[in-house]
């Protein structure tokens, strides 16, 4: 077929049934992304004869004789494989100005859709962009981009850049589609990996007949549990491997959830690999399945794991203690004071169960990895991961390899939210590369992402809380049941973290926590934004609201009376000693800012006279760094045209790349464009624990700041020595050192470099306060958000526009979880919600603008006074929304999501209760 792509004539043959997306990517146009292959997300949008279309839905042959424009050619003719163009299309410029992206994986598709809109369509972006999804931004920045109202600053214009809205260093590459994500690499001789997955929730594999699969043309190998190292590990990655139970094999003879890996097929093409998977014949011995977490600890409950299978620690790690019941994955117990005494002293007690459902991360880039051997014979894995260094260490342990023999690196990562703090693809890819010596690629389908990766931990939290008549808390008791699914990756960490800051945020003499995380034969849970706190904060903040209402107190006043203040101990229970300190404190400001804004901001008008109006708020505290060590190294060297900064953290929409250039530029008295960033590569620095728990700024940023400060000092001292003056009288300024004897050009000094590290201790605390005004229709259960406000304590905000985007994105993602995102299972434990079409994540029309307000604080622990603010905005949203619905309707919702039918039933029940009380 002949066609024109980005102004260049092309002649190529499309395979039978091939879609335009894969056809264009095979021609080298990697700006056409794969997000769903079902026409749901819009990441693959291109122009066909000027009309925006989803390339995954269009058969490639329909482009015969037509003009195709991808994001790379939007500004004019181009060839594949080039860098950002010198001139951009106006819509690309607008996305740069508005910082209309975070991870940027959806951005090419969004720009292509937006560029094709006429002025009338731009007035209704909810409708115009309904075919394009973004999981990161919350859409406000995208709406600003389309409206042309952004104002980000070019990095070359920002001297003293901290506190400025500096553009992301990769921004030009993102908006032009030339930023290379994990699989945006052409590699000759590539083998493709596909996996057969279990149809049963619990079974033993009796036999696997691979003969028919091996007979499929193009199939190179089939791997089963008999072909892999018999070493147990955890897919969850932490600095200390013993933080997660080693209960997983690369391929196992026992399957424990519908969707678990059974066998892997390696072939010359994806089609051949899929045909090989379909040809495998497996004989199973079905075992009883445990699908109910409430039944997990009963004496007669089916065992998800044989206790003997959980006894082996990962190489080099101490084994975690085995639990009393084989289905008990983790437990947390602790107390201060005596809750019985506290409840006896209370004038009012609230007790209820609050349930939080499973939620998918829904990153637009699915998990994937590409592996090969380099010229030195080393195993190299290019992965969509938040933890390249921890993944390297896990691969070394699994395959008996020295660290020097393995390299793990990232391109730009298309979203994470904790889901990529797991090793879910790299192990099988590494196995295939080591066995065949050829490059291997494996990326999950969107269906696999829903059915075979991880989710937020579903939890039931029973909260009992007592207070005196003046609102002073006398006792807090939590009883938590967390369902970790078939494997215990993050089971302990999520449980302990979820049981900590939710009540450590309040002073109360009597607290008790009893929590368990149990195995079930369901999809594994894992790390998710908030790491357990969103579930427990939903319970605690809802209970506080009920106490305030019962006592006739303002909900803001209730928090002020009981919230921790500097000098108060930062403890939840006696679970563990803390190295948490008040590096700064802005909760008082956050409460004041949110309350004042809610009073001042009328927001959208009510939809009509039948709607009920209500207001609600909630607060959240988070430790800025995970406990027990989080390490980062930085290496900075002077180059002829600036500086090269090597740092370990991955960029997946968390914004650390921009922050790192700003921190280094500030310390070196230069502009961010003169900082060349090298990141997320195990060859670049000695170690980095990873970009999770919002540590990219506060840990890696601290290492960066220390290295930059050391290099600035070395340059100043060298110039002073040359001029024979006091170093204290000299000052680094751009490309010279100003001395009393005259300026010394940096180019005249010897090459210099500096290295530094940070260990993530001590830790500080950050605060968020969310407030809503809502309208609820009592007859339909529909909720409309009239005003959304979040006040945040982020310390010194290094990039306000970018930090605002993190908050807005967190609120949007949390609104999805609060209102409609939900996993549905069949009776056998299989996931029914397997596409974006039947798992509703927020689209542009669903998300209101959130007014973001920053407290004025300076953290003495974080670099340049900064604190973390990627994870915590998510946590107070669900309870604040529940409290607003309660205020509007009188109905207390105790389970998410707040679907219209649930709201309708709760309102009817509240009405019936009031009428019954009246009679």
N, C-alpha and C positions, 0 to 999 in steps of 0.2 A: 504494500500500500504506500501511496505517496501523500504527504501532508506537509504543512508548514508548522514548525514549532518555534515560537519566539523569533519569527522573522527569518528562520533558516529552513531551507527545503530539506526534508527528510524522506528517506526511502527505507522501509523496514517491514518485516513480516510479523503480524500479530498472530499469536497462538490461538487455536480454537477456544472460544469462551473467555479469552483474556479481556480484562477491563482496561479502560484507558489509564487508570492510575498506575498499575504495574507496568504497563507498556511505556509510559513516560519515564518512570523511575529507571527502567532498564536502559533507556536512552541517556540517563545521567541527570535527569531533572529531579533532583532530590527535594526541591521545595514542595513537591506534591506529596503530602504526608498520608500515612495510614493511621486513622484513628478508630475506624469501626468497620469498614468495608460493607456497610449496610445503608449508606446515605443518611445517617443520623447526625454526624458531628460536623461535617463540612470542612474537615482538615485537608481534604483533597481537592478543594474547589479550584477550577481553572476556567478560562474563558474559551468557549468554542464559537468561533465567528463573532466574538464580542459578547456572548451571553454566558453568564456564570452558570456552571454545571458542576455536579458532584462527579468527579472522575471515576469513583469506585462503582458507580451505577451504570456508567455508559460503556457499552462494548467498544473495544478499541477500533474495530473495523468501521464504526460510524464516523470516525475522524478522517476517513478517506477523502482526500481532495479539499480538506477544510483547514482553517487556520486555528491553531491551538496556542493560547498564551498561558504560560505558567507564571508564578510570582517572579521568577528570575527575569522574565522578559517584559514585565509590566511597564517598565520605564522605556523600553525600546529593544531593538534586536540584540541578541546576545547568544553566546555559545555555552554549553553546559560545563560545569566545573570551574567557572570563574568566581572571583570574589565579589564583594558588593560593588554595584555600579557607581560611577562618579555622580550621576544625576538620578534622582528618584522621582517616581510618580508622586503627584501631590498627596495621594492617600498614604503612601509610604512615609512621606515627610510628616504627615499629620499623626501617624502612629508613633513616630519618633518623638515628636513634640509633646504628645500626651502621655508618654510611657504607657502605651496601650497594650502592653504585654507583660508577662512575668516569665514563665518558662518559655513562651513563644512558640510552642508546637502548633497551636491553633492559629497563630498569627497570619501565615501566608494565606490560608483559606479565608480568614476574616477580611483581610485586605482585598482579596480578589472579589469577594462578595460585595464589600462596601464600594469598591471602585466602579462597580457596574450599576450602582443605584442612581436613580435620578433624584432631583431635589424633593419631589413629592414623597418618594419612598423613604428618604432620609428623615422625614418628619415623624415616621412611625417605625423606629428601629426595632421595636419588639417584634413586629411582623416581618420586617425586612431581613432581620438576622436570625429568624427562628430556625433556620437550617444550619447554623454555626454555633458550636458549643465552646465555652471556655471554662475550665475548672479553676483557674487561678485568680483572675482579676476582680470578679464581682461585677464586671461589665461597665462600671462607671467610666473608667479610663478609656474603654473602647467607644462608649458614647461620646466622650469628649473628643476622641480622635476623629470620629466621623463628622462631628460638629466643627472641628477645627479650632478648638478652644484650649489646646495644650500649650505648655510653656516651659518644657524641660530645657536645661542649659547644656550647650555643647561642652564637652570636657576640656577642650583647649582654652575655654574662656574662664575657667574656675580656679583661680588661685585662692588659697585658703578655702578648700572646697567643702569642709565639714559643715553641715547645716544647709547645703545648697541642693537644688533639684538637678543633680548632674545626670546626664543621659547614661544609660547602661553602655559599657564598653563594647558589647557585642550587638548593640542596637541596630547598627546599619546592616549587619549580617542577618539578623533576625527578620527585619522587615523586607529584605531583599530575597529571602529564602536560601541564602548561601551559608547560614550557620549550620555546621554539620552535627546532626544528632547521632544517636548510637549507630544506626544502620545506614547512615548516609555515606557509605563508602563502597566504591566499586572494587571488587577483589576477584582476580581470575582463579579458576580452579575450585570454586566454592562448592562445598557440600551443604545440603539443607537437612535440618533435623526436625522431625515431627514425633509426637508422643501419642501412644495409645493410653487412654484414661479409663479408670475403673467405672463400671456401671453399677457397682454395688457399694453400699455404705460400709460393709465389713465382710471380708472374705479372705480365704487363703488361696493363693494361686497354686493349683495342683500341677498344671503343665502349660507351657506356651509352645505352640507349633509355629515355627517361623519359616518353614519351607516355602509356603506360598508367597510370603513376603519377600524372601530372598530371590524368588524367581521373577519378581516384577522388574522389568527393564529399568536400569538406572539405580536400583537399590544396591547400596554398597555394604551395609552392615545392619544388624539388628541387635540391640543390647537389652538384656533382661537382668533380673536381680542376680542371676548367676554370674554376670560379667562385671560387676562393680565391686569396689572395695567394701568390705563388710565393716565399715567404721561408721558409728553413729555420730551425728552432729545435730546442730540446730540451724534452721534456715535464718533465724533471727540473729542479727549481728550486734554484739556489744564489745567494748574494750576487753572485758573479762569474759572469755567464752563460757565460763561456768555460770554466768548470770542466766543462761537459758539451758533447759534440760536437753541433753543429747539423745533425742528419741527418734531421729530421722535417718534413713538410708537414701542414697542416691536413687536406687530402685529397690523395692522391698517385696518380699514374698507374701506379705500381709498388706492388704489395702484397707484403709480405715475411714475413707470418705468417698462419696461419689465424685469422681474427677481426679483422684490420685493417679500419679504416673504408674503405668504398668510395664511398658516397654518403649524403647526409642528406636526409630528407624532413621537411617542416614542414607541420603540419596543424592543423585546429581541434580535433581530439580525438586521444587516443592511439590509438584504434582506427583512425581514418582514416590516421594516420601509419604504423601497422603495415601496413595494407592497401596503402598507397603503396609501402612498402619491398618488400612481396611482389610488387608489380607491375613493379618495375624489371627490365629485361633487360640483362645485361652479357655482353659477349664478351671472353674472356680469351685471351691467348697464354701458355701455361704455360712457365715457366722451370725449370731444374734447381734443386732445393731442397737447402740445406745443413742437415742436421738433427743432425749429429754434431760436437760441439766439438773432438774430437780431430783431425778432418780439416780443420778450418777454415783452418789455415795451410799446408796442402800447396799446391804450385804449381798443381795441377790442380783445386783446390777451387772450386766455384761461388762467385761473388762475390755477397754479400748486398747491397752498395751499390756503385754505380759510383763510383770515386774522385772523379770530377768533381762528383758530387752532395754531397760532403762538404766541399767547399772553401770554401763561403761562410760566414763567421762571422755570428752574430746581430748586428743593428744595434748599434753602439756597443761592440762587444767585439772583442778580438783573437782571431784564429783559433787553435785549438789545433794543434800540429804534426801533420801527416798521418803515419800510421804506414807502415812499410815494406811491409807486406802489407795489401791493402784490407780483409781480414776481421779485422785486428787493431784492436780498439776502444781498448785502453789497455794499457800495460805498466808494470811497476815492477821496477827492478833496483837493487840496492845491496848494499854489503858493508862490514864493518869487520873488520880482522884478516885472517886467512887460514884458511878452514875446513879446507883440506887439512892444514895444520899441526895444527889443533885435533883433527881426527879421528885423526891419527897419535898424539896424546897420550892418547887415550881408552882406558880399560880396557873399556868396553862401549859399543856403538853400536846404536841402534835406528833402523830405516828402514822406512817403510811408507807406503802411500797411504791417505788418509782422504777419504771422499766425503760431501758434504752436498747434500741434494736441494732442489728448489724447494719453497717454502712460500708459501701465500696469507696475506695480512694478515687477511682475513675480518672486517673491521670490519662491525658490524651495519648501519650506515648505508652504503649503496653510494655511489659517486661521483655527484654531481649538482650542477646549477647552475640558477639562475633569473636571467634577465636582463631589463632594461627600460631605458627612458630616463626620467630624472627630469624634474621641472618645468623645469629649466634646460637640458634636452637632453643631459645627460651620460649616458654608458653606465654603468649600475649592474649589477654581477654579484654575486649572493648565492650563495656557494659552500661546499661541504663541503671545506675546504682547511686545511692547516697553514701555508700561506704566502700570505696575502692580498696582501701588499705586492709580493712577487716575481711573483705572478700578474698584478697590475695592470701592473707594468713590462713583462711579456712581452706582454700584450695591446696596450699602447701601441706596442711595437716592431712587432708584427705588423700593426697596422692604422693606423700613422702617426698616432697620437693623442698629444696632450700629456697629461702626468700629471694635470693639472687637469680633463681631460675624461673621466676614468675613475675610478670608485669600485668597490672590491671589499670586501665585508664578509662576515662569517660570522654565522650563528646559533650555537647550540650544535652542535658537530660530533660525530657518532656514531662515534667511534673513528678512529684513523689509523695508528699503528705505522709511520710512514714512507710508507705507501701514498698519503697525501694531500699528500706533498711533490712531487707531480706536477701538471701541468696537463693533465688528461685530458678534461674536459668544457667548460671555460670558453671555449675558443677557438671551438668551433662555435656555442655559445650566443651569444657576442658577435657572430659573423658574422651569425647570423640576426636578431638585434636590429638591428644596423646596416643590414641590407638591408631589413627590413620595417617598422621603427619600432614594432613591437609587442612586448609581453612574451613571452618564450620560456622554456619549461621543458624540461629533459632530465635524467632520472635513469636510471642504469644498472640493468638487471635483475641478479639474483644470477647468472644464467648469464653475462651480459656481464662481471660482476666477476671471474669465474673465467677467462674465455676471452679477455678483451680489455683487461685493465689491466696490472698488474705483479706480480712475485713476488720472493722472495728469490733472489739469484744462486746457482744451483747451482755448486758448486766441487769440484774434486779437488785436494787439498793433499798433496803428497809431502813428508814431513818426515824429515829425517835428523838425529839428535841423539846426541852423544857425551858421556860423563862419566867421570871418574876413579872409583876404587873408593870414595872417601869421598863420592861424590855430586856433586862439583863439576863443573859443565858446562864442557866444553872447546870445543864447536862446535855451532851450530844452523844448519841449512840448510832453507829452504822453497822449493819449486817449486810454483807455484799456477797452475791453469787455471780461469778463471772464464768462465761462459757468460752473456753479457749479452743474448742473444736478438737480435731483429731490429733493435733500436735501442740506442744507447749511453747512454741516460739513467742517470747515476750509475755508469757502468762504471769510470771512473778513480777516483772518490772511494771507491767500495766496495773496489776492489782495493788502493789505497794504505792506506786505513784498516785493512783486514783484515790487511795485512802489517806493521802497525806495533805496536800495543800488545800483541799476542799474544806477541811476543818482546822488546819493550822492557821488559816486566815482569820480565825475568831478566837478571842480570849474566852476561855471557859474553864473552870476549875476541874470539871469532871467530863472526861471523854473516854469512849471505848469504841474500838474497831474490831470486828471479827469478819474476816473475808476469806473466801475460798475461790479458787479457779479450778474448774473441773474439765476433764476430758469428755468429749462426746464424739460420736461418729458423724461429724458434720464438718463442713468447710473450716479450715483453721482460721483463727483470728490472729492478729499481729499488731504491729505498731501502727497507730493512726493518730493524726493531728490531735493533740491534747493528751494522748497517752493515758487514757483512763479517767482523766479529770472531767471531760465533758459529761460522762455518765453520772459520776458522783456529785458534781456541782449541780446538775439538773435536780437531783434529790435534795441536796442541802439548801439550795437557794429557793426551791419551791416550799420547803418546810419553813424556812425563815419568813417567807411571805405570808404563810398561813398564820404563824405566830403573831406577826405584826398586825394582820387584819383582826385576829381574835382579841388582841390587846388594844386595838384602836390607835395604832402607831403608824406614822409615815414609814414606808419601807426604806427610804434613804436614812432616816433617823435611826431605824433599827440597826442598820449596818454600822453607822457611826458609833453607836453605843458599844458595839461588841467587836469591831474590827481591831486587829492587832495594830500596835503603834510602835515606833522605835523604842527599844528597851524591853518590849514584851518578848518572851521566849517564842521562837519560831518552831513549835513542835505540834504535831498532831496527837501522837501517843508516844509510847516508849518503844516504838518499832525499831528505831536505829538512831545513833548519834548523828547530829547534823553539823555541817560546816557552812550552813546558810547564815548570811549576815544581811543587815540593812545597808547595802551599798548606797542606796538612796531610798526615799519613800515618797510616793506620790498618790497614794490611795485617797487621802483627804481631798486633794485637788480633783481627782477623777470623779469622786462623788459630787463635789460641788459643780464641776463642769457639766456633767451629765444632767443633773437636776435642773440647773439653770437653762440649759439648752432645751430640755423637754418642756419647760415652762414657756420659753420664748418661741419655740419652733412650732407653728401651727401645723406644718406638714401639709399633706394632701387633704382636700376636703372629704368629708364622709360621702360614701357613694349614694346614700339616700336616707330617707327618714326611718326606714325599717331596720337600719343597721345600729348595732350597739357599739359604743366607743369605750375603750379602756386603755389604761397606761400600766406599764410594768417595767421593772428593772431587776438586775442581778449583778453581782460582782464576782470576780475571780482573782485568785493569786496563783503565781507559778514561780517555782525556783528556776532561775535563768539558765542553769546548766544541770545535766543529769549527775547523779551521785557517783561516787567511787571511781573518779578519774575520767577525764575526757581530754585527750592530748592533741596538740597541733604544733607543727614545726613550720617555720618560714625561712626562706632563703632569698636575700635581696642583693643584687649586684648592680654596680654602675655600668652603663653601656654608653656608647658614643652619642646616642640620640635620646637618652633618658635612663630608665631603670628597668630591670627585669625582676619581677616578683614571682617566686615559686611558692605555691600554697597548695595544701592538699584538698581543700573543700570543693565539692562538686556544685555546679550551678544548675538548679532545676526549678527556677522561679523564685527561689528564696532571696535573690538579690544580693548575695554576698560578693559577687564579682564587682559590682559597682561600688559597694562599701569598701572592699579591699583597696581599690584604686584610690578612693577618697582618703582613706586612713593613711596610706603610704604617701600620697601627695601632700597631705597636711603636714606630716612629720618631716618631709623633705623639702618643704616650701616650694613646691612645684605644682604643675597642673596634672589632673588625672590622665590626660591623653599621653603623658610621658611615662606612664607606668604600663609596661608590657606584662600581661598576666599569663602565667603558666600554672595550670591547676588540674586537680583531680587525676593525677598520674603518679603511680607508686615509684616511678623513676625520678620524680621532681624533687621530693623532700624525703626526710627520713620516715615520718609517720604523720598520720592524721586520723583520729578516731572516726570522723565522719560528720557530715552535715545533717544532724538530726537533733531534736530537742532545742532548736533555735540557736545552735552554738556557732554557726558560721561567723557571726559578728563578734560574739563575746569571748570565744576561745581562739579560733584561728585569727580573728581580728586583733586580739591581744598579742599573739605571736608576731603578726605582721607589724603592729605598732612598735613593738620592742626592737625588731630587726631594723625598721626604718629609722627609729630614734638612734640606734647604735651606729648605723651607717652615716646619718647626718652628723653625729658627733665625730666620727672618724674623719670625714671630709673636712669638717671645720678645724680639727686639730692639725691635719696635714697642711692646710692653707696657712694656719697660724705659724707653724714651724717654718714653712718656706719664707714667710715674711718677717719672722722673728718678733712676733707680737703675742700678747696674751690671748689664749683661745677664748676666754670669757668675753673678750671685746670683739669677737668675730660672729658673723651671722650668715647662715646659709640662705641664699635668696635666688631661686630659680637656677640658672646655670653658672652662678658665680658664688664665691664666698666673699662677703663684704668684710674687709679688715681695716683697721685704722691706717694701714699703709697702702690701701688701695684694693681693688677687687682682684680676686684670683679665679680665673675660669676653671670650672671643674674639669674641662678637657685637658688642662695642663697637669692634673694630678694623676698619680698612678692608679691603675684599676683597683677598686676596692669592693668588698662584699661583706655582708653581715648575716648571721644566722641567729635565730631565737626560737624559743618554744614557750608554750603555755600548758598548764596541767589542769585547768578548769576548776581550780580551788583557790580561795573560797568562792562560794556562790552567792549571788544576790537574789532579790525577789522583784518581780514585776507585777503590775496590777492592771486589770481591765474592768470597766463598768459599762454595761450595755443597757440602753433604755429604748422602749418602743411605745408608740401610740398606734393602736390597731382599731379596725372596724370589723365586727363579726356579724354575719347575718344569721340570726337564730333559726331561721327556717331551712337553711341549706348547709350551715356549718362552714361557709366560706369565710376565709380570713383575708383581709387586705391590710397591708402595713402602710400607715399614714405618715409615720416618722420613725426613723431608725438613727440612733445616736450611740457612738461608742467613744468613751474617754479612755485614754491609754497612758500608762506610765512606762515610757520606753527610754527614760534617761535622756541623754543628748541625742536627738534624732539626726543621724548622719545624712540621710537623704529623705526629706519630708514627703516628697511626692511618692517615692518608692515605698516608704513605710506606711503611708496612707493606703496604698494599694494592697499591701499585705493585710492590713486590718479589714479593708473592704472585701477582699477575697475570703478571709476567714469567716466573716459574717455571712457572706453568700453561701459558702459551703455548709455552714452550720444551719442556715435556713432550710437548705435542701434536706438535711437530716431531720430537722425539727418538723417539717411540713409534709414531706412525701417520699423521701428515699427509703426504700425498704426491700430487704431480701424476702423472696417467697420460695418456699421449698415444697416439694411433693411429699407424699406420705413415706417414701423410701429414703428421704434425705437428699434428693437431687435438687439443684438450684433451678428454679423456674425463670428467674429474672436474669436473662443472659445477654441482653442488648440494651443500648441506650433507649430504644423504643419502648421497652417495658420496665426500664429502671430510670425514673425521671430525675435527672440532675438539673439544677437551675439553668434556664435559658435567659436570654437578655430580657424578655418580657416579664420574667418572674421576680427579678431582683430590684428592689428600690435602691436609690442612693442612700448611703449611710454617711452621716455627718461625723467625721473623725476629729477628735479634739485631743491635743497633746498636753500632758502635764509638764510643768517646767521643773525638771530634776536633773541632777548630774551624779552619775553613779561612780563611786570611787573604785569599784572593782572592774568595771568594763572599760574597754579601750576608749579613750577620749570622752568618758562619761556615758557611753552607750549601754543599753540593755537589750535583751532579746525581744522580738515582737513579730514572729512569724506564726507561732503555734497558738499562743494564748488567746488571740481574738475570738477563736472558735468557741471557747469554753462557756462564757456566760449567756450565749444567745438563746438556747432552748429554754432555760428557766425564765429569762426575761420575757420571752414570748408567751410562755405558759402563764406567767404572772399577769401579763397584759390581757390575755384572754379571760383569765379569772376575774380581773377587774371589770371587764366588759360584760360578762355573762353570769358570774357567780359560780361557774363550773370549774372545778379543779381537774385538769388533765394530768394524769399520772403515768402516761406511757407515750413515747414518741413512736411514729410520727403523728402529728396532730391533723390527721386526715379529716375532711369535712364530715364523713359519717360518724367518726368518733366524737367530733365536736358537737354534732347534732344530738347524739345520744347523751353526751355529758350535760348539755344544756337542758334537755328534757328531764334528765334525772335530777338536776339541781332545782328545776321548777317544781317538780313533784315533791321534792324534799321540803322546799319552802312552803308549798301549799299544805303539806302534811303537818308541818310545824305550826302553821297558822290555825289549823283546825284542832 
